[in-house]
Amino acid sequence: MISCSLLHPDSVYSFNFTAIPYRLLRFDRSKHKSVVLPGNEQEMEKSCTLLVHFDKGTPAIANEIKEALEGNEVPAKIDAMKKAISLLLNGETLPQLFITIVRYVLPSEDHTIQKLLLLYLEIIDKTDAKGRVLPEMILICQNLRNNLQHPNEYIRGVTLRFLCRLNETEIIEPLIPSVLQNLEHRHPFIRRNAILAVMAIYKLPQGEQLLVDAPEMIEKVLSSEQDQSAKRNAFLMLFTCAQDRAINYLLTHVDRVSEWGELLQMVVLELIRKVCRTNRGEKGKYIKIIISLLNAPSTAVIYECAGTLVSLSSAPTAIRSAAGTYCQLLLSQSDNNVKLIVLDRLNELKSSHRDIMVDLIMDVLRALSSPNLDIRRKTLDIVLELITPRNINEVVLMLKKEVVKTQSGELEKNGEYRQMLIQAIHSCAIKFPEVASTVVHLLMDFLGDSNVASAIDVAVFVREIIETNPKLRVSIIIRLLDTFYQIRAARVCSCALWIIGEYCLSLSEVQNGIAIIKQCLGELPFYSVSEEGEAPDASKKPPQANSITVSSRRPAILADGTYATQSAASETAFSPPTIVQGTLASGNLRSLLLTGDFFLGAVVACTLTKLVLRLEEVQPSKIEVNKASAQALLIMVSMLQLGQSSVLPHPIDNDSYDRILLCIRLLCNTGDDIRKIWLQSCRQSFVKMLSEKQLRETEELKAKAQVSHAQPDDLIDFYHLKSRKGMSQLELEDEVQDDLKRATGEFIKDGDDANKLNRILQLTGFSDPVYAEAYVTVHHYDIVLDVTVINRTKETLQNLCLELATMGDLKLVERPQNYTLAPESSKQIKANIKVSSTETGVIFGNIVYETSNVLERTVVVLNDIHIDIMDYISPAVCTDAAFRTMWAEFEWENKVAVNTIIQDEKEFLDHIIKSTNMKCLTAPSALDGECGFLAANLYAKSVFGEDALVNVSIEKQADGKLSGYIRIRSKTQGIALSLGDKITLKQKGGS
C-alpha cells in the first residue's frame, strides 16, 4: 500500500492505491476514490490511467515506524501505532515491529496508546500455520493480566472489551481468574465489560470447560446488580448462553418488567420473540408483558413492543394496540426518518389488517401536519386505501382544509402538496361519487394555478366528474365558463375547451361558450401591416395580396466593375407585419396563440365547430346559426393567416393546419354522419376510456386481495365451546385468528423448490481439489452468500480463506475468517454484501489455502457471480401524466434495437414484460387489433425507490419480422444499463 497525492489547481486529492499488478486504475474525481477498471473499459480509458508500482518488501516504512515507537514522544508513538495498524489491515505482516512494541509500547501509561495497543494485538496473527499459539504471545498474557488488575478503571474496561474479541484459548485461560474478580468491582463500567467478557469466553468452542458455572455466576450477579447497563449485559448473557435461566428470571420478576431500564427491556423483547417463534403455544404468558411495556416511557421500547405484538399475535385487540402505538409515535416524533419508518409499519398493517386500520384513518391523516413531502405522500397513499362509506366525508373534509391551507403560500412546495391533495380528492370522488359535489367547485378555483401540474390534475378531475355525475353538469359548466379567463396554461386550456365543446348542451350554454372563446381570443386580426411612421392599429385591414411598394431604381457599380440596378423604397413603403396584442380585455387564448401554440389553436377550432353544430340543433333561428358559423370561420381563417405569416418565428405545423382546415370545410358543408361523429362518437370514446380505467383498477384490487384456500368441507371450529379456563380474552382472540389462518391456508407456504435450485451457483470445477458452490439470497439491501466448501483431497487444508471482491455498487461487509478443513470434509461459509443501487454487480474471488507438504499457498479461482437486476425491481403503477413527467425529466436513456425471432407484436410485448418484471401501463384495448404497429409503456420500481420507464415501439415488416426500438429511461445510469443488458439478452425469446 502506498499513499500518494495528486495536485490539482483547485484542491489536493489524497488516496491510497492497493498494489495491483498490471491493472489500470482510474481516479474518479466525483467520488474521490480510485476505481479498478475491467478489461473492456481499460482500453477506453487509456488517456487517464495511472500505473502504480509498490514493493511490499521495502523496509523504509517499517523502519520509520520502529524509530518513532522507540522514541519518548507520545504523539509520535500514537501516529506510529496508527500507521502500523493501517498497514496490518491492508495485508502487511510487519513481524519486526512486535518486539519493539512489547519493549516500548507495553509499559506506556497513556490511554490512547493502550487503546491502540489492544487494536494492534487484535489484528496480528497470534497462531502459526498449524493453528498453535505463537510463543511470543506469552509476553502479551502477563501484560493483559496486569491491565485486568490495573488501578485505572478505563484500562481495566478496555482490556475486558478486548478479551471479547479473542478466540485463542491458550491466551485466555490464564486470565480467567482476573476476569471473574472484575465481576465484583465497585465501578459499573468494569462490571458490565466483565460480564461481556465472560459471555464471549463461554461462547468459545471450549468455553464451557473453561467456565463451567458461568451461567450460575451471572445469574447471581443479575439478582444483585443495580446498574442498568450491567443488568442488561447479564440478562443478555443468560439469554444467549442459558435461555432457560433467562426465562425463569423473567417470569419470576414479571411484575417489575415495566420498572426496568430501556436497555434491559429491549433484550426482554428479543427474548420473547425468540421463545415464541420456537414454541408458539407459550406466547399467551408473554403477551401480557408486551402489553405492559406499551406504556413504557422510552419510545424505542414502545416501537419494539408494537412490532413484537404484531409478529406474535393476530388478535384484533393486539393489532389495535400496536396500530394505536404507531399512530402515537407518528405524531409525537419530530424526526422525519422515524415518521417514514412508522408509516411503513402502518402500511404493512393496512395490508394484513385493513378492518382495524380503517378505524384509525383520522389518526393517520394527522401526519399531514408534517411539512415533509415524502411523509405527506406516504400518508395519503395509506389513507386512500382505507376509505369506506363511513369515513369518506371526514376524510374529504380534512383534505379540503389542507387544500385551503396551501393557498397561504408560506411554504416553498405548496404547489406540489396541492397537486397531491387534488389527486387524492380525485381518487375519493371516483370511488364515492356522492362527495364530488362538495369538492369540485372548490378545486375549480385552482384551474388558473401557477403550478401547471396541479392545474392539469384539476382539469382532468373536472372532466371525469362531469361525465360520471350528470347532476353536476350544469353547475360545473357555469363555473367553468366563469373562471375560464383565469387559466394560463395551454394544456389546461385544451382540457377545459374540450369540456365546453362536449358538455354545453342548452342554448344559453352554447351561446355563452362561443362568447367566452371570442372574448378570450380578443379582436381580429392577430397581426397587421402598417405604413412606416404609423403605429399599428387593430382596426386597420390586413394588407391585400396585390399591394405594391413604390420605389425608385438607379444603376450602381459593383466591386468587379459590372453594373447592377439598385432599388430605393419611397417613404410610402409598408413595414413588415407586426403582432396586434389586442386590448386589455383580450384574454388568455390570444396570448397563448401569439406564442405560436397552434395545437391550442386546433383545439379552439374543434370546440367552436362542436358548439356551432350543437347550436344548429338547439337554435331555431337560422340567422343566429349562420352568424355564429361566420364568426367561427373568421377566427379559424385568422389563425391560419397568423400561422402562415412571418410575424412568428415558427410557422404553423402541418397537423394543426390540417385540423383547422378540416373544421373550416366541416362548417361549410355538414352532413349527418359527420355531425354524429363530432357530437356523439367523441364522448362515447371518453366513456369507454373511463370504464376501462375503472375495470383495470378493479382487477388490480382483486390481484392484491388475499387468495383464500378454504375448502367447502373444512371443519368449523366453534371457539365459544372451548374451555376458557386460564385464558385471557386476548389469547382467545388469538386462537380464533390462528384457526382462521389455518382455514384459509395462510400458514401454508408454497415452496418453490425449482426457484431455490436456480439460485445455487457452482463456483469451482469438479476436478479442482476444493469444490465450492454458493446459494445466493437477495433481500432488498442485503445479499447473503452461503458458500459450501468441500475438501476433496486426502490432506488437511490449513488457513483456508474465501477471498471475495466486488464490482459495481456492492460492498463486502466483512472478510471471512480462515478455516482448517479436514480431509474430505465440508464447511459452510457465509458472506454478507451490501447493495446500494440496482446497477448490475459482479462478485468474484478465489479460495486460498495451505497444505503441510507444500510451502506455497494454493489459489483456486472462482466463477464470477452476477447479481441480477430482476431481484431488485418489481412491477408498479403510475398515472400517464406522472409517466410523461418522469420521461421528460430523466436524463439517462438506453436505446435497444429490436432483434427477435418472435413475429407477433403482442407475444413479443408479453415476453418483454415477463423478462423484465415490469407492469404494462397501456390499456389492453389500446393494444387490440392487427395493424402491424404496437407502442406500449412499461413501469417498475426498485427497492431503492428508483423508477424504471420503458417504451416499446415495434413495427411488423413485410417479411413478417419485427423491427423497432425499446427505450429505457431512469434517473440513474445503473438501472438503465442493467435493464438494457437484460432486454438484449432476453428479447430473442430465450429463457
N, C-alpha and C positions, 0 to 999 in steps of 0.2 A: 504494500500500500504506500502510495506517495501522495503528499499534499502539494498542490500547486495552485497558482493564481493566474487568472487571465486578466490583463489590464485592459480596461475599456475607457474611452473618454468620459463616459458618464458614471461608471461605477467599477468596482472590483468584484469579480466573482471568484470565490474560493470554494473548492470542492475536492473530492477525493476520487482517484481512479483505482480500481482494482486491476491487478496485473492480468491482462487477458491476452495471451499470445496470438498475434496475427488477427486480432479482431479490431474493427473500426468503431470509434466512439464519436458520437455527435453530441455537441453541447446544446442543450435546449434552453435558450435564454428565458422563455416564458415560465419554465418550472425550476430554473437554476439547478439543473442536475444533468448528469451525463447519461446518455441513452445508448445501449448496445444495439447496433443495427443488425438486422438479419441479412442473410446473404444477398437477396434480391435488392435490398434497399441500400446496401453498401455501394453498389455500382452507381446508384443515382446520387449519392451524397459525397462523391469524391472531392468536390470542391470545398467542403467544410469538414474534413476529417482530421483526426489527430491521433498519431501513434505514440503510446507511452510505454517506455521500457523501464522495468523496475526489477532489480536483482535482489531477491529476498535474502541472499547471503551477505549483503552489505552490513558490516557491523557498526557503521557510523551512528545510527540512531540509538542502538542499544548502548553504545559507549557513552553517548551524551546523557542518556537516562541514568546510567550507572554512576557517572560523575555527580549528577545532581542529587542522587539518593545518598551518596557518601558525604555530601556537604552538611552544613549545620543550619542552613536557611530553610525554615518551614515552608514558605510559599514555593520555593524551588522544588522541594520534595513533593508537595501536592501536585504541581504541574507534571513532574516526572512520573508519579503514580498514575495520573490520568492518561498520559501518553502510553505507558506500559499496558494499561487496561484496554485502551483503544486498539493497540497492536494485537493483543491476545484475542480480542473479539473478532478481528479480521483475519485470523488464521495463523498468526505468528506464534512461535513457541517460547522464545527468549529464555532458554534454560539457564543462561549465565547470570540472570538477574536474581534468581531465587536466594542464593546465599547472601547477596548484597542486601536484599530486603530483610532477610532474617537478622542480619547484623545491625543494620542502621535504621530500619523502619519499625521493627517489633518493639523496641524499647520506647518509642515516642509516646508521649502523653497527650499529644494533640488529637482532639476528637475527629477532625476531618481526616487526618492521616489514618487513624484507626478504622474509620468507616471505609476508606479506600483500600486499606489492607484487607479487610474482610471481603470486599468485592474482588480483589485480586485472588485471594485464596479460593473464592467460589468458582472462578473460571479456569484456573490452572488445572492441568492433568495431575490427578492425585494417585493414579494407578499406572502400572506398566502394561505392556502388551498382553500379558496373561491375566490381567484383572487384579493383580496383587498390589497392595498399597505400597507406595514408594517409601524407602527407609527414611528419607529426609523429612517425611511428614511427622515423624516423632517430635521434631523441633517445634512443629506447629501445635501439637497437643498440649505441651506444657504452657505455651502462651495462652491458648484458649482456656485452660484451667485457671490460670491466673486472672484472666479477664472475667471469668464467671464468679470470682471471689473479689473482684476489684471494688474498692470503696465508692467509686463513682457509679451512680445508677445508670447513666447513659451508656457507659462501656459495657456494663452487665447486660443491659437491654438489647443493644445491637448485636452482641455476641450470641445471645439466646436466639435472636431472629436469624442470625447466620446459620445456627445449627439446624434450623428448619429446612435449609436447602442443601444439607449434606446427605449423601447416600452411602458413605463408606462406614461400615460397621466398626472396623478396627480403629477408626479415629474417634467415633462417638462413644464407644463402650467405656473408656476410662473417664469420660466426662459426665456420666450419668449421675453419680452421687452429687456433684456440684449443681447439676440441673435441678435435682429434687430438692436440694436445700433452698433454692430460689423460689420454690412454691410457697414458702412461708415468710418471704421477705416483707419488710414493712411497707415498701413502696409499690403501688399498684402497677406501675409501668413494668417493673421487673416480673411481678406475679403473672400478668397477662401474657408476657412473652415466654415465660417459663412453661405455662400451660400449652402454648402453641408448640414449643419445642418437644414437650412430652408427646403431644399428638403426632408430630412428624416422626419422632423416633418409633412410636408404636406402630405406625403405618409402614415401616420398612419391612422387607421380606423376613428378617429375623427379629423384628421389633417385639413380638410377643414373648420371645425368650429373654430379651434384654429388660423389658419392663412387664413382668408377669401381672402385677397388681396395679397397673396404671389406671384402668377404669375405676377401681375402688378408691384410689387416692384422689382422683379428680372429682369423684362424687362427694367425698368428704370436703374437698376444697369448695365445691359448689354450694354445699349446705352452709358453710360459714363465711363465704366471701360476701363483701359489701360493695365492692367496686363493680359498676355495671359492665364495663368492658371485659373485666376478668371473668365475671359470671357468664357473659356471652361466650367467651372462648372456652370456658369449662363445659358449658352445655353443648357447644359445637363439637368438642372432643367426644363427649358421650354419644351425641347424635351420629358422628362419623364412625366411631370405633366400637361402641357398645349401645346399640339403639334401644335395647330393652331397658337399660338403666335410665336413658333419657326419657322414654315414655313413662316409666314408673315415677320419675321425679315430676314430670309434667302433670300427671293425673293426681299426684299427691298434693300439689300446690295449685290445683286448677282454679281455686277461688282468688288467688293472688296474681294471676297472669296479667290482669289489667293494670297492676301496680308496677310491673317490671319495666325496665328501660326499653327504649326503642330498639336497640341492637339485639337484645335478647328476644324480644317479641318477634323480630324478623326471622330469627333462627327457629323459633317455635312454629311459625307458619310454614317454613320449609320442611320441618319435621312432619307436620300434619299432612302436607301434600304427599310426601314420600310414603308415609304409612298408609294413607287412604288409597293411593294408587296400587299398593301391594295387596291390600285387603279392604275392598270397598264396603264390606259388611260392618266395619268398625267406625265408619265415618260419623255415625249418629252421635257418639260421645264427644267428637271433636268439633262438630258444628257449633255447639254452644260456646266453645272457646272463641271461635271465629266471630260469632255474633257479638260477644262481649268486647272484642277488640275493635269492632267498628266504631266504637265511641272513644278510641284512644286519642290522645292529644297530637300524636305525630301523623302528619299527612302521608308519609311514606308507609307507615303501618296500615293506615286506612286503605290506601290503594292496594297494597298486597293482600289485605283481608278480602276486599271485593273480588280480586282476581282469583283467590283461593276458593272463595264461596262459589263462584261461577264454575270453576273447574271440578268441584266436588259434588255439587247439588244442582238438580234441575227443578226443585220445588219452587212454585211461584213466590212464596214468601222469601226464600233466599235470593232469587233473581231480583225481586223488587227491592230488597235491601241493598244489593250490590249496585243496581242501577241508580238508586237514590244517592248512594255514596259517590258514585261517579259524577252525578249532577252537582252534588255539593262541592266536589273538588273542582269541577269545571268553572264554578262561579267564584270560588274563594282563592284560586291560584292566579297570580299575575303573570307567571312565565308562559309565553306563547307555546313553547315546546311541550310543556306539561299539558296545556289545553289540547293540543293536537293529539297527544298520546291518549288522553282521556276520551276524546272524540272517537278515536279508533276503537277503543274498548266498547263504547256505546254503539258504534256501528256493528261490531260483532254481536252484541246482544240483540240488536234490531233484527239481524238475520235469523237468529235462532229462537228469540222470544219476543216476537213483534207485538203480541197482545198485551204484554206487560209494559213494553216501551211506549205504547200508544198513550197510556195514562200519564206519562212523564213528558209529553211533547212540548208543553209550555215551559217546563224547566229547561229543556234543551234549547229552546228558542231564546232564552235569556242570554245565551252565549253570543248573540248578535251584538251585544254591547261592546264587545272587543273591537278595536279599530283594525285588527289584522285581517286582511282579505282571505287568507288561506283558512283561518278559523271560521270566518263567516260562510265561505263556500262549502266547507265540510259540514257545518251546522245545517245549512239549507238542504244539502243532499240527504242528510239523515231525516230531516223533518218531512221532506216531500214524500218519503216512503212510509210515513206513519200517519198520513192524513186519513181521516174517516169522516163519515157524515156527522158524527158527534162533535168533532173538534174543528171542522173546516172553517166555521165562522170566526172562531177565536184566532186561528192561525192567520186568516186573511186580514183580520183587523190589525193584528200585530205587524204584518208585512206592510200594510198601508201606512201605519205610523212610521215605520222605518223609511218608507219611500218619501214621506213628507220631510223627515229629518235630513235627507240627502240634499234638499233644496237650500240648506243653510250655506253650503259651500265652505265650511270650515276646514274640511279635510281634503287632501290632495286627490285621493282616489274615490271621491264620492260618485263620480261618473261610472266607474267600474262596479261599485257596490250597487248603484241604482240599476245597472243592467242585470246583475244577478237577481235582485229583488223582482224586477219585471219578468224575468224568465220563470222565477218561482211562482209568481202570481198567475202567469200564463198557464203553467202546468196545473195549478189548483183549479183554474177556471175550466180547463178542458176536462179534468176528472169530475168536477162538480159544477155543471153549467149554471146552477141556480145562484152562484156567488158572482157570476160575471157582471151582473148589473151593478154591484156595489163597487166595482173596481175599474170598469172600463172607462168611465168618464174621468176619473182621477188620472189614469195613465195617459189619456189622450192629451193632457196638458204637456206631456213630455215629447210630443211629436216634433217640436222645434228645439229639442235638447241639443246643446253644443256637443255632447258625446254622441257621435253618429251611431255607434253600435247599439246603445240603449234606445235611441230613436227608432232604429230599424226593428228592434225587438218589439217595441210598442206597435209599430205599423203591422207587423206580422201577426201580433196578438189580436189587434182590431180586425184584421182581415179574416181570421179564423172564427172569432166570436160572432161577427155579423152573419156568418153562414150558419153556425151551429145554434144561434139564439135568434130566431126570426123576430121575436117580440122586441128586441133591442134595435132592430134595423133602423127605424125612423129616428130614434134619438141619436144613434151613432152617426147617421148621415148629417143630421142638423149640426151636431157638434163638430164633425169633420169639416164641413163647409165653413163653419165659423172660424176654425183655427187653421185652415189650410195656408193662409198667407204667412203664418209663423214658421212654416217648415223651410229649412235652409239646405238640407242635404238632398242630392239628386236621387239617391236610391229610395229615400223615404217619400219623396215627391212621386216617384214612379209607382210605389205601392199604393199611396193614397189616391192617385189618379185612377188606378185600376179599380179600387173600391168604388170610387164615384161613378165610373163608367158601368160597373156591374150592378150596383145596388140602388142607384137613383131611379125609382120606378114611377113615381107620381109626376104629374105635370109640373107642380111647383118645384120639386126636387131637381127635375131635369133642367128647368129654366135657371134655377139657382146655380146648378153645376156649371152650365155654359157661361153664365155671367161671372162666376168666380174665376174660371180659367181665363176669360177675356181680361178681367181686371189684373190678374197676376202676370199676364203677358204684356200688358201696357199698350201704348199706342203703336200703330203700324205706320211705316215700315220699320224694320230693325236697324236699317242703315240708310244713309242718304249721300248724295253727291252735291256739293255746293260750290259756288264760284269763289275764287280766292279773295280774301279780304272780308268775306261774309261768314258769319257764324252759321253752322249747320242748324237747320230748323226742322223740327219733326213734321211741320205742316207742308214742307216743300215736297213736290212729287219726285220720285226717283228719276234719274236721267233716262231718256229714251235711247233706244238702240241706234237711231240714226243721227244722234247729236254729233257735231263736229267741233274741232278745235281750230280757231283762226290763228294762222302762223305766217311768218314771212320767211322766204328762202333766199340764201345768198351763197356764192361759191367760197370755198375755203381751200387753202393749200396745205397738204399733209406733209409729214416729215420726209417722205421719199420723193417729194416734188410733184405728186399727182394731185388732181383736183377732186373735190367732193362737194356735195351740196349740204349746207348747214341750215337747219330749221330753227327758228326762234319763235316761241309762242308769244302771242299778244297778251295784253292784260286781261282779256276776257276769257282766257283758258280756264277749264274746270280742274279743280284739285282732286286728288284721289278720294275714293269713298271713305266716309267716316261713320263710326257707330253712333246711333242715336240712343242715348241712355234712357230716355223717357223721363216722365215727370216723377215727382216724389210719390205719387200714388201707384206707380208701377211696382209689381211685386216680385216674388222670388223666382218665378218661372223665367222671366225676362233676363234676370242677372245670370241664371244658370245657362240659358241658351246662348247668351253673348260670350260665355267662356268656351263655347264650342262643344257642348254636351248635346249632340244630336240624337243620341239614344233616347234622352228625355224628350226631345222634340218628337220622335216617332211615337212615344207613349202618349204625348199630348194629342197627336193626330188621331191615334186609335181611340182615345177617350172621347174626343169630340165626335168622331164618327159614330160610336155607340150611342152617345147622347142624342145626336140628330136622328138616327134610326129609331130610337125609342120615342123621340118626340113625334115622329110620324104616326106612332101607334096611339099616343095619348092626347095629341093635339088635333082637334077637328079642323082648325083653320090652316089651310094650305099656305096662306101668305106668311104666317109666322114660321112655318116649317121651312119655306123657301128662304126666308130672311136668315134664319139660323144656319141653314146649309151654306148660304153665300158667305156668311161671316166665317164659318169654319174653313171653307175653301180659301178665303183670303189669307187666313192665318197660315194654312199649310203652304200656300204658294210663297208667302213671305219667308217662311222658314227655309224653303228650297232655295230662294234667291240669296238668303243670307249664307247658306252653306256653299253656294257656288261662287260667291263673290270673293274678292281678295281682301276683304276687311278683316277676316280671321286668319290666323297663321296656318290653320289646317282646314282643308275643305271637308264637306260632309262625307261620311263613309258610305259605301255602296249599300250596305244593309239598311241603314236608316233612310237613305234616299229611296230605295225600292219600297220600303214600308209606307212612307209618306205618300209616294206616288200611287200606291195601291189604294190608300184611303181616298185620295182625290178621285180616282176612277170609280170607286165604290159609291161615293156621294153623287157622282154624275149619272150613274146607271146602276140602280139597285134591283136585284132580283130576290125572290122569296127564299131560295136556297141560301144565298149569301147572307140574307138577313137572319136566317135561322142559325147559321154558323156563328155569326158575330154576337147575337143576343142570347143564345142558349148553350151552344156547344162549349164555349169557353168556361162558363160557370159549371157545367157538368163535369168537365175535366178537373176543375178545382175540387169539387165534391168527391170525385173518385180519389184524388190525391189524399184528401183528409181521411177517407175511410181506410185507405191502405196504410196510412201512418198509424191510425188507431189500431188496426189489425196487427201491425208489426210490434207495437208496444205491448199488446195483449200477449203475443207469442213470447216476447222477452220475459214478461212476468211469469208465464207458465214455465219457461225454461228455468227461471230462478227458483221456482217453488220446489219444495222437497218432494221427492217421489216416494209414495207410500208403498211398502212391500207387504202390507197386511193381506191375509187371505180370508175368504168368507167363512171358512170352517175353523179359524183360530179360536182358542179358548178365551173366554172373557173372565177376567179376574175381578171379582167384586171385593174391593179392598175394605168396604164398610163391614164386611162379615168377618174380617180377620181379627185376631186378638190384638188389642191395643195396649196391653199391659206393658208398662215401662217404656212406651214410645211417645215421643213428643209429636205435636201437630206437624212440625217441620219434617220429621222422619217419615210420618205417614204420607205427606205430600210427595216427598222424595221417592218413596217406594212406588207410588202411583205413576209418577213420571217415568221411572225406570221400566215399569210394566208397559207403559205406552210406547216407550222407545223400542222395547223388545217386540211389541206387536207390530210396529211399523217398520221394523227391520233396521232401525238406526244403528244398532250395535253391530250389525253385520257389515263388515268392510270387504269390498271386493278386492282381493289381492291380485294385482296384475303381475303374475309371475314372469310373463314374457317380457314385460317392460323392465322388470328388475334385471333379468338376464342381459338385456341390451345395454345395461349400464356397467357391466363388467368388461373391463378392457385388459387385454393381455399386454404386459409391459416388456417381457423378455421372451426369447425363443425357447423352444422345448429342449434344445441342445445346450443351452447355457448352464453353467454349474449352479447358478441361482435362478430359480424360476419365480417370477413375480407377476401378480395381476392385481388390479385395483377396482374397487366398487366405488363409483362416484355418486355422491349425494349432493344435490344442489338445493339449497333452501335460502331464497332471497339473497342476502348479502354474504352468505357463507357457502363455501364448498368444502366438503369433507371427503378426503381420500382415505378409504380403508384398504390398505395395501397388504396383501398376503405374500409373504416371502418364504420360499421353501428351499432348504439346503439339499441339493440333490447329490452331494458328494459324500465320501466316507470320512471327511475331515471336519474338525471343528473350525468354524469361521469366527474369527475374533474381530472386534471393533467394526462390526458390520453397520454401515450407516447408509440411510436413504437420503441422498443429496438431491434436493429439488430446487428448481429456479423457474421463474415465471416471466412471461412476456405479455404485454398489454396491461390493462388496469386490474391486475391481480397482485396480491401481496401475501407472501408466506408469513403466517403468524409466528411460528416458532420452528426452530431447527429440530428435526427428530434426533433423538439421542443414539448413542452407539449400543449395539447388542452383541451378545455372543450366542451363536447358533450351533447347536449340536448336530452331528451327522444325521441327515435325512429327517430333520425336524423342521417345523414351520413357526413363523412369528407373525402376529398381526401388528402392523404399524399404522398409526393414524396421523394424518397431516391436515391441518386446518388452513384454509386460504380465504382471505377476504376479497370481495369483489366490490369495485366502486363504480362501474359503468357497464353497459351492455356491449361494449366492444369485445369482439371475439378474442379470447385469450388462449394462450398455449402454455402448458405446464410440461417442462422437460427436466431431465436429470439423469442420474445414474446411481448404481449401488456399488459402494466401495467396501472392501473387506480385506482382512489379512489371514494368512494361514501360518501355522508354526514352522513349516519347512520351506516357505518362500519369504524372502526378506521384503520384497516389494509388495505394494498394495495392488490388488486386482480390481479393475473397474469394469462393470457391466453397464453398458449404455442402455437406457430405457427408451421405449417408444414414446413419442410425444402424445400428450393428452390435449385434445382440442375441446374447449368449453363451448357448447352450442348456445347460440343466442336464443333458441326456442325455449330454453329453460327460464328465461327472464321476461319474456313478453307474453301477454295474454290478450284475448280479444276484448275490445272496449267499444263504447258507443259515444258519439258526439253529434251535435247538430250539423246540418250542412253549412250554416253560417260560421260555426266555430271551425269546421274543417277548412273552409276557404280562407278564414283569417289566419290560421296556422300555416296554411300552404303559402300565403303571401309573406309571412314573417320569417319562416325557417330558411336558413341560409345554406344548409348542406343538402345537396341533391346528388343522387346516384341514378344514372340513366342506363337501364339494361335493355338491350335489344332482344326481341322475342326470337327464340331459336328452339323449336319444339317439333316433335313428330305428331303431336296431337293436332287433329284437323277440325275439331268442333270448338267454337268460341266459348260456349258455356262450360264445356268439360275442362277446357284449359283454365278458365277462371276458378272453377271449383278446385282444381289441382293446386293452383297458386294459393288459394285460401287455406287449404289443408296443410300445405307445406310450410306456410309462414305463420300459421296460428293467428290469423287476423280475422276481423269482422268486416263483412261487406256492408257498406252504408247505402249503396244504391238499391232502391226498391226493386223487388222481383219483377214488378210489372214493367219497369223501365228496361229490363233485360229480355222481355218476351219478344217473340218474332224472329224471323230469319231474314236479316237484312245484310249480312256479311260484315257488319261492324259491331264493335262492342266497346263500351267505355264504362269503367266502374271504379269506385273509390273504396279503399280498404283502410282500416284503422286498428291500431293496437296500442297498448300502453305497457311500459316496462315497470318492474318492481321499484325502480328508482324514480318513477314519476315522469319518465321521458315519453314523448309522443312519437309514434311512427306512422307516417302517412304514405300511402301507396296509391298511385293512379295507374290503372291498366287500360291501355288503348291498343286494340288489335283490329286487324282487318283480314278478311279471307281473300286470298289471291285467286286468280283464275285457275291455277293448277291445284287448288284445294289446300295449300299450305297457309299457315297463319304468319302474319308479319305485324310489326308494331313495336311499341316500347312500353316498358314498365318503369315508371319514375318513382323514386323513393325520396322523401324529404323528411328531415328531422332537425332538431336543434343542435344535436351533437354529431360529430363526424363518425363516431364509432358505430352507432346503430344503423346509419345509412350504408356504411361499407359492409357491415356484417349481414344485413338483410339482402344487399345486392349479391354478395357471395352465395348466400343461401338460395336465392332465387335462380342464380346462374347454374347452380349445381342441381337444383330440383326441377327446373322448368321443362326439361326434355321428357319428363314423365317417369323418371327413375324414382326409386323408393327413398 
